[in-house]
């Protein structure tokens, strides 16, 4: 990603940058289910506790929908997944 001024964001130009295949894995929170006691929520004032347990679902495909183009992409991905 490059800013409007052509400045790289989260990387630098040159032979020293890591190729994407060598970057560490990054996980995404899907915000779909949280199980927590009300007392814990009252303490942290947040819906994720102090010591969360993460469950990995490699087969789940998600698209963040912010624009009509995102929605159209999500529809295409959904249709492709239904064909599998």
Buried (B, 14 or more C-beta within 10 A) or exposed (E): EEEEEEEEEEEEEEEEEEEEEEEEEEEEEEEEEEEEEEEBBEEEEEEEBEEEEEEEEEEEEEEEEEEEEEEEEBEEEEEEEEEE
